[in-house]
Amino acid sequence: MSQISLEQALGGEVSGYVVITALDGSRLDQNKVDASGFQNWVRNEILTALEAESLSWVVLHSGILTAEDDEKLHTVLSHAGALLLTGGHDWHNGEPLHLARTQLEERLIATALKIDIPIFAICRGAQGLGQELFGGTIYNISDVDGLDKKLHNQEPQKWEDLQKKFHWVDVLPNTHFTTWLVENAVKYDAEWIRKRENGELQMNVNSMHRQTVTNLRDDAEQFLVAEDGLVEGYTSVVPDSDDLRVLAVQCHPEALPDRHPLKVYFFGQLGRVVQTSVSNLDISPSADGSI
């Protein structure tokens, strides 16, 4: 599977793809972008993870569609299997480039919810989704009493640091994630999952963020919480089923090792919800292998 064009998505030529949000890469230094391993400001690691799940995708940013393009956004999402909100700068960054992205993503979230498209979110996306869907409030970590800035915003902020900057978070019991751990007989690799003396689980995740979303409503099922209380992961399921309609994590699962349970869970569940949408639409793969 691979990237499809906006024209293909608008024309209804393909369906069951993932809509990925991104910063407008055309307004950045392309040499720097390419050297950093980005495609339209989407990490190559995300695209590799989607390919591993045999998923196709279309990248949307404010350089090709804006929040005012309601009809086109509805068309693109109506043929999609899921919406993926990726990481980036602060959700409330007032610079025009970042503001345009936030406005676009706010419209995409509203449209996806209206037509029942599952939403997955990473870091910045998890904060914005928590605010837009679950009534949360986005704060700078340094402004919240009791939160450990150094724990979450581990300097220097370089992508390669995510491969070595980890901290432990609590895995809450009786959640969609813990059910998945049991059903898939996930072995507790001491490097990534450990048991406390009281039997509760903890997981080692990466971290590179200076903001957080707090005060989520109860219908957001928190499943990962840092030792200082910061929400690190939440889900929401379709009523009377175990199908996810929301999966959001504060860390960057695309930068986790391939064997890490959270990476397997995040992208595996993304593949599952897309396949469910394909089955519901009775879409067959085309001759070139695309959906």
BANUKE-44417 format. One record per residue (C-alpha): residue number from 1; residue in one letter; x, y, z. Coordinates in pm, 1 decimal, decimal comma. Example, Ala and Ser with C-alpha at 12.3 -4.5 7.8 and 13.67 -1.06 7.14 Angstrom:
+-----+------+----------+----------+----------+
|  nr | rest |       c1 |       c2 |       c3 |
+-----+------+----------+----------+----------+
|   1 |    A |   1230,0 |   -450,0 |    780,0 |
|   2 |    S |   1367,0 |   -106,0 |    714,0 |
+-----+------+----------+----------+----------+
This chain:
+-----+------+----------+----------+----------+
|  nr | rest |       c1 |       c2 |       c3 |
+-----+------+----------+----------+----------+
|   1 |    M |      0,0 |      0,0 |      0,0 |
|   2 |    S |    109,7 |    360,1 |    -47,6 |
|   3 |    Q |      9,8 |    723,7 |    -56,3 |
|   4 |    I |   -283,2 |    821,8 |   -273,9 |
|   5 |    S |   -343,9 |   1166,6 |   -416,1 |
|   6 |    L |   -604,8 |   1416,0 |   -305,8 |
|   7 |    E |   -753,5 |   1395,1 |   -653,9 |
|   8 |    Q |   -801,6 |   1019,1 |   -616,4 |
|   9 |    A |   -970,8 |   1066,5 |   -279,5 |
|  10 |    L |  -1197,9 |   1342,8 |   -408,6 |
|  11 |    G |  -1284,5 |   1141,4 |   -717,7 |
|  12 |    G |  -1391,3 |    837,6 |   -518,6 |
|  13 |    E |  -1138,9 |    619,3 |   -703,2 |
|  14 |    V |  -1021,8 |    457,1 |   -379,4 |
|  15 |    S |  -1166,5 |    402,2 |    -34,5 |
|  16 |    G |  -1062,9 |    263,6 |    302,5 |
|  17 |    Y |   -752,7 |    479,4 |    332,4 |
|  18 |    V |   -619,2 |    670,6 |    633,9 |
|  19 |    V |   -646,8 |   1049,7 |    627,4 |
|  20 |    I |   -325,6 |   1186,8 |    783,1 |
|  21 |    T |   -303,0 |   1547,2 |    898,2 |
|  22 |    A |     20,4 |   1739,4 |    862,4 |
|  23 |    L |    184,2 |   2079,3 |    855,0 |
|  24 |    D |    201,2 |   2245,1 |    512,7 |
|  25 |    G |    541,1 |   2120,6 |    401,3 |
|  26 |    S |    539,8 |   2342,8 |     90,9 |
|  27 |    R |    601,1 |   2646,6 |    312,7 |
|  28 |    L |    907,9 |   2498,7 |    478,6 |
|  29 |    D |   1269,3 |   2458,1 |    374,0 |
|  30 |    Q |   1237,2 |   2144,2 |    160,6 |
|  31 |    N |   1603,8 |   2054,1 |    190,3 |
|  32 |    K |   1570,6 |   2058,7 |    566,5 |
|  33 |    V |   1245,8 |   1864,4 |    552,3 |
|  34 |    D |   1388,8 |   1590,6 |    333,1 |
|  35 |    A |   1705,8 |   1563,0 |    539,8 |
|  36 |    S |   1497,8 |   1525,9 |    855,0 |
|  37 |    G |   1305,9 |   1229,0 |    715,6 |
|  38 |    F |    972,7 |   1401,2 |    663,0 |
|  39 |    Q |    723,8 |   1380,5 |    378,6 |
|  40 |    N |    486,4 |   1677,8 |    400,1 |
|  41 |    W |    586,4 |   1694,5 |    767,4 |
|  42 |    V |    476,0 |   1336,8 |    831,6 |
|  43 |    R |    745,6 |   1116,5 |    980,8 |
|  44 |    N |    856,5 |    833,9 |    757,8 |
|  45 |    E |    817,5 |    605,2 |   1060,6 |
|  46 |    I |    441,4 |    664,2 |   1050,4 |
|  47 |    L |    424,0 |    573,9 |    682,6 |
|  48 |    T |    633,1 |    261,5 |    741,1 |
|  49 |    A |    397,4 |    153,7 |   1020,4 |
|  50 |    L |     95,5 |    204,5 |    792,6 |
|  51 |    E |    261,0 |      2,4 |    517,8 |
|  52 |    A |    321,4 |   -279,5 |    766,8 |
|  53 |    E |    -55,9 |   -288,8 |    823,1 |
|  54 |    S |   -119,0 |   -286,0 |    443,6 |
|  55 |    L |   -282,4 |     56,2 |    465,8 |
|  56 |    S |   -302,7 |    335,7 |    210,7 |
|  57 |    W |   -315,5 |    700,9 |    308,6 |
|  58 |    V |   -377,4 |   1055,1 |    189,2 |
|  59 |    V |   -198,0 |   1349,0 |    352,0 |
|  60 |    L |   -400,4 |   1665,4 |    417,2 |
|  61 |    H |   -254,6 |   2001,3 |    512,7 |
|  62 |    S |   -362,0 |   2363,5 |    483,2 |
|  63 |    G |   -164,4 |   2406,4 |    161,9 |
|  64 |    I |   -413,1 |   2190,4 |    -30,0 |
|  65 |    L |   -734,9 |   2215,5 |    173,4 |
|  66 |    T |   -847,6 |   2460,7 |    439,3 |
|  67 |    A |  -1110,2 |   2458,4 |    711,6 |
|  68 |    E |  -1344,9 |   2639,4 |    472,1 |
|  69 |    D |  -1342,8 |   2352,3 |    220,2 |
|  70 |    D |  -1632,2 |   2173,9 |    393,1 |
|  71 |    E |  -1760,0 |   1980,4 |     92,3 |
|  72 |    K |  -1417,1 |   1848,8 |     -7,9 |
|  73 |    L |  -1327,8 |   1754,7 |    348,5 |
|  74 |    H |  -1656,1 |   1565,5 |    379,9 |
|  75 |    T |  -1589,4 |   1383,8 |     51,8 |
|  76 |    V |  -1237,3 |   1279,3 |    150,8 |
|  77 |    L |  -1347,0 |   1156,1 |    492,7 |
|  78 |    S |  -1658,8 |    978,9 |    363,7 |
|  79 |    H |  -1436,2 |    735,8 |    170,4 |
|  80 |    A |  -1179,6 |    699,3 |    451,1 |
|  81 |    G |  -1133,1 |    423,5 |    704,2 |
|  82 |    A |   -984,9 |    645,6 |    976,0 |
|  83 |    L |   -847,5 |    990,2 |   1057,3 |
|  84 |    L |   -495,1 |   1013,4 |   1202,7 |
|  85 |    L |   -394,8 |   1337,0 |   1380,0 |
|  86 |    T |    -15,9 |   1351,2 |   1398,9 |
|  87 |    G |    225,3 |   1536,5 |   1625,4 |
|  88 |    G |    371,6 |   1882,6 |   1581,0 |
|  89 |    H |    375,6 |   2228,3 |   1735,1 |
|  90 |    D |    142,0 |   2353,6 |   2007,5 |
|  91 |    W |   -229,1 |   2325,5 |   1929,5 |
|  92 |    H |   -284,0 |   2692,6 |   2014,9 |
|  93 |    N |     26,0 |   2822,3 |   1834,8 |
|  94 |    G |    -84,2 |   3156,1 |   1689,9 |
|  95 |    E |    157,7 |   3163,0 |   1396,6 |
|  96 |    P |    -40,1 |   3158,6 |   1067,5 |
|  97 |    L |    107,1 |   2830,7 |    943,2 |
|  98 |    H |     25,1 |   2642,9 |   1263,7 |
|  99 |    L |   -307,4 |   2819,4 |   1316,4 |
| 100 |    A |   -421,7 |   2710,1 |    970,0 |
| 101 |    R |   -335,1 |   2351,5 |   1058,9 |
| 102 |    T |   -529,6 |   2365,4 |   1384,8 |
| 103 |    Q |   -835,7 |   2512,2 |   1213,2 |
| 104 |    L |   -821,8 |   2240,1 |    947,5 |
| 105 |    E |   -791,0 |   1965,3 |   1208,4 |
| 106 |    E |  -1077,5 |   2107,4 |   1414,2 |
| 107 |    R |  -1298,3 |   2086,5 |   1105,4 |
| 108 |    L |  -1176,2 |   1734,0 |   1025,2 |
| 109 |    I |  -1251,5 |   1618,2 |   1380,2 |
| 110 |    A |  -1603,7 |   1761,7 |   1365,1 |
| 111 |    T |  -1668,5 |   1602,1 |   1025,9 |
| 112 |    A |  -1524,5 |   1265,1 |   1124,5 |
| 113 |    L |  -1746,5 |   1254,6 |   1433,6 |
| 114 |    K |  -2051,8 |   1348,6 |   1228,4 |
| 115 |    I |  -2002,7 |   1062,5 |    981,9 |
| 116 |    D |  -1863,3 |    809,9 |   1233,8 |
| 117 |    I |  -1503,9 |    788,2 |   1112,7 |
| 118 |    P |  -1266,5 |    653,3 |   1383,1 |
| 119 |    I |  -1002,1 |    900,5 |   1500,3 |
| 120 |    F |   -648,1 |    811,6 |   1606,7 |
| 121 |    A |   -418,8 |   1076,5 |   1752,4 |
| 122 |    I |    -52,9 |   1121,7 |   1844,9 |
| 123 |    C |     95,4 |   1379,6 |   2087,9 |
| 124 |    R |    -31,3 |   1719,2 |   1963,3 |
| 125 |    G |   -324,6 |   1543,0 |   1801,9 |
| 126 |    A |   -417,4 |   1373,9 |   2131,3 |
| 127 |    Q |   -422,4 |   1712,0 |   2303,5 |
| 128 |    G |   -639,1 |   1874,7 |   2037,2 |
| 129 |    L |   -877,9 |   1581,0 |   2017,6 |
| 130 |    G |   -913,0 |   1576,5 |   2395,5 |
| 131 |    Q |  -1014,0 |   1940,5 |   2385,4 |
| 132 |    E |  -1249,2 |   1919,3 |   2087,0 |
| 133 |    L |  -1423,2 |   1591,0 |   2172,6 |
| 134 |    F |  -1393,2 |   1540,2 |   2547,6 |
| 135 |    G |  -1406,1 |   1898,2 |   2678,1 |
| 136 |    G |  -1046,4 |   1896,1 |   2798,9 |
| 137 |    T |   -822,6 |   2197,5 |   2851,4 |
| 138 |    I |   -475,4 |   2228,5 |   2700,2 |
| 139 |    Y |   -208,9 |   2367,5 |   2934,1 |
| 140 |    N |    165,2 |   2418,9 |   2929,0 |
| 141 |    I |    305,9 |   2151,0 |   3157,7 |
| 142 |    S |    514,9 |   2413,5 |   3335,8 |
| 143 |    D |    194,0 |   2596,8 |   3434,8 |
| 144 |    V |     30,7 |   2297,0 |   3605,1 |
| 145 |    D |    120,8 |   2234,9 |   3968,7 |
| 146 |    G |    250,8 |   1885,0 |   4031,5 |
| 147 |    L |    349,9 |   1801,3 |   3674,2 |
| 148 |    D |    715,4 |   1725,9 |   3605,5 |
| 149 |    K |    830,8 |   1933,1 |   3307,4 |
| 150 |    K |   1163,7 |   1754,0 |   3279,7 |
| 151 |    L |    991,4 |   1415,1 |   3275,4 |
| 152 |    H |    780,8 |   1496,6 |   2968,5 |
| 153 |    N |    968,4 |   1765,9 |   2777,4 |
| 154 |    Q |   1306,9 |   1600,6 |   2771,4 |
| 155 |    E |   1565,3 |   1839,2 |   2631,5 |
| 156 |    P |   1713,9 |   1872,5 |   2379,3 |
| 157 |    Q |   1411,5 |   1837,6 |   2152,9 |
| 158 |    K |   1558,0 |   1625,7 |   1876,7 |
| 159 |    W |   1375,3 |   1341,8 |   1709,0 |
| 160 |    E |   1656,9 |   1093,6 |   1760,8 |
| 161 |    D |   1630,8 |   1152,4 |   2136,4 |
| 162 |    L |   1295,6 |    973,0 |   2131,0 |
| 163 |    Q |   1488,4 |    651,8 |   2077,6 |
| 164 |    K |   1646,5 |    687,7 |   2421,0 |
| 165 |    K |   1428,7 |    923,4 |   2628,5 |
| 166 |    F |   1174,5 |    707,7 |   2811,1 |
| 167 |    H |    976,8 |    720,5 |   3134,2 |
| 168 |    W |    737,5 |    484,0 |   3309,5 |
| 169 |    V |    359,9 |    531,3 |   3300,5 |
| 170 |    D |     86,2 |    343,3 |   3485,2 |
| 171 |    V |   -124,6 |     99,9 |   3279,7 |
| 172 |    L |   -476,3 |    130,1 |   3419,5 |
| 173 |    P |   -674,9 |   -193,6 |   3463,5 |
| 174 |    N |   -999,0 |   -296,5 |   3291,8 |
| 175 |    T |   -951,2 |    -96,4 |   2974,2 |
| 176 |    H |   -960,3 |   -173,0 |   2603,1 |
| 177 |    F |   -580,6 |   -180,0 |   2606,1 |
| 178 |    T |   -543,3 |   -422,1 |   2897,0 |
| 179 |    T |   -807,3 |   -649,1 |   2744,0 |
| 180 |    W |   -598,9 |   -650,5 |   2426,0 |
| 181 |    L |   -286,0 |   -736,9 |   2626,9 |
| 182 |    V |   -461,2 |  -1042,3 |   2774,3 |
| 183 |    E |   -630,5 |  -1154,6 |   2452,0 |
| 184 |    N |   -303,7 |  -1138,0 |   2260,4 |
| 185 |    A |   -104,9 |  -1301,6 |   2539,5 |
| 186 |    V |    145,9 |  -1017,8 |   2529,1 |
| 187 |    K |    455,0 |  -1119,8 |   2719,9 |
| 188 |    Y |    579,8 |   -870,9 |   2974,0 |
| 189 |    D |    920,0 |   -775,7 |   2837,9 |
| 190 |    A |   1090,7 |   -618,8 |   3138,5 |
| 191 |    E |   1233,5 |   -351,9 |   2909,3 |
| 192 |    W |    887,6 |   -217,8 |   2824,5 |
| 193 |    I |    637,8 |   -354,5 |   3080,7 |
| 194 |    R |    691,1 |   -423,0 |   3447,8 |
| 195 |    K |    478,7 |   -518,1 |   3746,2 |
| 196 |    R |    486,4 |   -323,5 |   4066,2 |
| 197 |    E |    485,5 |   -498,4 |   4401,1 |
| 198 |    N |    107,9 |   -450,2 |   4419,3 |
| 199 |    G |     65,7 |   -623,8 |   4082,7 |
| 200 |    E |    -17,9 |   -310,5 |   3884,3 |
| 201 |    L |    144,5 |   -271,6 |   3544,5 |
| 202 |    Q |    369,7 |      4,2 |   3419,3 |
| 203 |    M |    491,2 |     70,2 |   3065,4 |
| 204 |    N |    800,3 |    250,3 |   2939,9 |
| 205 |    V |    717,9 |    513,2 |   2672,2 |
| 206 |    N |    900,3 |    795,3 |   2496,9 |
| 207 |    S |    820,9 |   1159,1 |   2562,2 |
| 208 |    M |    874,6 |   1494,1 |   2388,8 |
| 209 |    H |    598,9 |   1744,5 |   2460,6 |
| 210 |    R |    557,8 |   2066,2 |   2655,9 |
| 211 |    Q |    178,5 |   2070,7 |   2670,2 |
| 212 |    T |    -91,4 |   1840,7 |   2801,8 |
| 213 |    V |   -469,0 |   1806,9 |   2798,9 |
| 214 |    T |   -647,9 |   1782,6 |   3133,3 |
| 215 |    N |  -1001,4 |   1750,3 |   3270,5 |
| 216 |    L |  -1123,9 |   1502,2 |   3011,2 |
| 217 |    R |  -1483,1 |   1388,1 |   3049,4 |
| 218 |    D |  -1549,8 |   1041,4 |   3187,1 |
| 219 |    D |  -1641,0 |    902,4 |   2842,7 |
| 220 |    A |  -1272,2 |    924,8 |   2756,4 |
| 221 |    E |  -1136,3 |    598,4 |   2895,7 |
| 222 |    Q |   -788,2 |    673,7 |   3026,7 |
| 223 |    F |   -556,4 |    374,6 |   2999,6 |
| 224 |    L |   -210,1 |    526,5 |   3045,3 |
| 225 |    V |   -128,1 |    782,9 |   3315,3 |
| 226 |    A |    215,1 |    915,5 |   3410,2 |
| 227 |    E |    334,4 |    892,4 |   3768,8 |
| 228 |    D |    266,7 |   1267,2 |   3809,8 |
| 229 |    G |    -93,5 |   1221,7 |   3691,8 |
| 230 |    L |    -57,2 |   1343,9 |   3332,3 |
| 231 |    V |   -284,3 |   1157,4 |   3089,2 |
| 232 |    E |    -71,1 |    955,7 |   2846,2 |
| 233 |    G |   -340,7 |    761,7 |   2660,6 |
| 234 |    Y |   -718,3 |    742,4 |   2626,0 |
| 235 |    T |   -976,3 |    560,1 |   2416,7 |
| 236 |    S |  -1345,9 |    560,1 |   2339,9 |
| 237 |    V |  -1535,6 |    262,5 |   2203,1 |
| 238 |    V |  -1849,5 |    232,5 |   1994,1 |
| 239 |    P |  -2146,1 |    166,0 |   2229,3 |
| 240 |    D |  -2230,4 |   -203,4 |   2278,2 |
| 241 |    S |  -1912,2 |   -319,6 |   2102,3 |
| 242 |    D |  -1536,9 |   -333,6 |   2146,9 |
| 243 |    D |  -1469,1 |   -134,6 |   1828,5 |
| 244 |    L |  -1262,0 |    176,5 |   1884,5 |
| 245 |    R |  -1390,4 |    513,9 |   1773,9 |
| 246 |    V |  -1099,1 |    700,1 |   1937,4 |
| 247 |    L |   -742,6 |    602,5 |   2029,4 |
| 248 |    A |   -508,2 |    878,6 |   2143,6 |
| 249 |    V |   -160,4 |    862,5 |   2296,4 |
| 250 |    Q |     70,1 |   1135,7 |   2423,7 |
| 251 |    C |    388,7 |    955,5 |   2323,4 |
| 252 |    H |    508,7 |    887,9 |   1968,4 |
| 253 |    P |    428,7 |    522,4 |   1893,9 |
| 254 |    E |    588,0 |    547,7 |   1549,3 |
| 255 |    A |    924,5 |    604,3 |   1720,1 |
| 256 |    L |    890,7 |    304,4 |   1952,9 |
| 257 |    P |   1069,4 |    -23,0 |   1871,2 |
| 258 |    D |    867,3 |   -256,0 |   1649,7 |
| 259 |    R |    818,2 |   -507,0 |   1931,6 |
| 260 |    H |    689,7 |   -246,6 |   2179,6 |
| 261 |    P |    331,8 |   -340,2 |   2284,8 |
| 262 |    L |    197,9 |     14,1 |   2249,0 |
| 263 |    K |    325,6 |     45,1 |   1892,8 |
| 264 |    V |    177,0 |   -292,4 |   1802,8 |
| 265 |    Y |   -152,5 |   -195,1 |   1965,7 |
| 266 |    F |   -180,0 |    153,3 |   1814,6 |
| 267 |    F |   -109,3 |     67,0 |   1453,2 |
| 268 |    G |   -268,8 |   -276,7 |   1477,5 |
| 269 |    Q |   -594,8 |   -122,2 |   1598,2 |
| 270 |    L |   -571,3 |    137,2 |   1322,6 |
| 271 |    G |   -546,0 |   -143,4 |   1069,3 |
| 272 |    R |   -837,1 |   -321,6 |   1233,6 |
| 273 |    V |  -1079,1 |    -27,0 |   1222,2 |
| 274 |    V |   -990,2 |     44,2 |    860,0 |
| 275 |    Q |  -1046,8 |   -320,1 |    766,6 |
| 276 |    T |  -1382,6 |   -306,7 |    945,6 |
| 277 |    S |  -1481,4 |     -3,0 |    741,3 |
| 278 |    V |  -1371,8 |   -179,0 |    423,2 |
| 279 |    S |  -1583,3 |   -481,7 |    514,2 |
| 280 |    N |  -1884,2 |   -262,2 |    592,5 |
| 281 |    L |  -1851,0 |    -86,7 |    258,8 |
| 282 |    D |  -1793,0 |   -417,7 |     78,9 |
| 283 |    I |  -1484,3 |   -278,4 |    -91,0 |
| 284 |    S |  -1254,2 |   -521,0 |   -272,9 |
| 285 |    P |   -885,4 |   -449,8 |   -340,3 |
| 286 |    S |   -822,2 |   -321,9 |   -690,6 |
| 287 |    A |   -589,1 |   -488,5 |   -937,5 |
| 288 |    D |   -292,6 |   -277,2 |   -829,9 |
| 289 |    G |   -342,2 |   -379,9 |   -468,1 |
| 290 |    S |   -496,0 |    -54,7 |   -347,6 |
| 291 |    I |   -821,5 |    -54,1 |   -160,5 |
+-----+------+----------+----------+----------+
